């Protein structure tokens, strides 16, 4: 009996351990998926991952120059028209510069107007009076000269006095000529080259004013097309950086329909043909499916990317992007939503012949 005790205890321990292990193992009931996976309508269909996008594709709106955002006029989901304001940047420095340029323009215009309106009516009478005065002085000098020259006895007058009166007559004649020339110059108005220079200064000032106004207009971003604001990442007080950024300031799209950009694996790309029917399923609800119309292929085969948003991501698979249009304009899908796309493909010619041969041999038997 003593020799049987240890084997019996060992057998009981093993039995207890096995039964406890079996009883303690968790029971996991089979779970059914919330939605059945989509089933292609044909065994020859090519599966692809589609991404919903606007008909115009996504338009990332940036700014022409970097600056502080002072006003935002739109929100996500708003419909906008081409040329409608979306947001504005700080323009105080340009507004001050504009006032300076406008003042310079007004000065140039006043200078040109002054030259074009010459001569002034008030300036002519004084000039004419100077001419009359010079003519009278000339007449007096002529009388004095003739009087001294009429003396027959040269001993009565000095030769020096005779020469002085002759010189005085010539000086009076020169002053008359000068007064007449000044009057003619005054009546002729401004010199043509001076007016041309003044006009050039006006044109230059106008160009500078226009340049500043254009720079001010560039600080207000407007919608390039009619469309919908898909995403808004710009806020008042934010410093907007121009150029491409990781997150666009405003994302918008336009068009009457939505498109689906389907990524076809390069191994299946040779099977896809243009103008073939396709269908798209909503992920999570296979009851919602939408027929698609072929639009075009993107000619360049691109590397496949996941929706991680990482610009440095690298994969070793390339995809052919096919653009399809959702026939239903009121389809309840959103831009950026992923869809399961199945593209019908024609049977290869060899497969068709083989299928025909199999059918014929089956009928003979």
Secondary structure as GFF3:
##gff-version 3
##sequence-region A 1 365
A	DSSP	alpha_helix	2	24	.	.	.	ID=ss1
A	DSSP	beta_strand	46	54	.	.	.	ID=ss2
A	DSSP	beta_strand	59	61	.	.	.	ID=ss3
A	DSSP	beta_strand	67	72	.	.	.	ID=ss4
A	DSSP	beta_strand	79	80	.	.	.	ID=ss5
A	DSSP	beta_strand	85	89	.	.	.	ID=ss6
A	DSSP	alpha_helix	92	116	.	.	.	ID=ss7
A	DSSP	alpha_helix	121	149	.	.	.	ID=ss8
A	DSSP	alpha_helix	159	188	.	.	.	ID=ss9
A	DSSP	alpha_helix	192	217	.	.	.	ID=ss10
A	DSSP	beta_strand	220	222	.	.	.	ID=ss11
A	DSSP	beta_strand	227	232	.	.	.	ID=ss12
A	DSSP	beta_strand	239	240	.	.	.	ID=ss13
A	DSSP	beta_strand	250	253	.	.	.	ID=ss14
A	DSSP	beta_strand	258	265	.	.	.	ID=ss15
A	DSSP	three_ten_helix	269	271	.	.	.	ID=ss16
A	DSSP	beta_strand	278	282	.	.	.	ID=ss17
A	DSSP	beta_strand	285	297	.	.	.	ID=ss18
A	DSSP	beta_strand	302	303	.	.	.	ID=ss19
A	DSSP	beta_strand	318	326	.	.	.	ID=ss20
A	DSSP	beta_strand	338	343	.	.	.	ID=ss21
A	DSSP	alpha_helix	349	364	.	.	.	ID=ss22
###
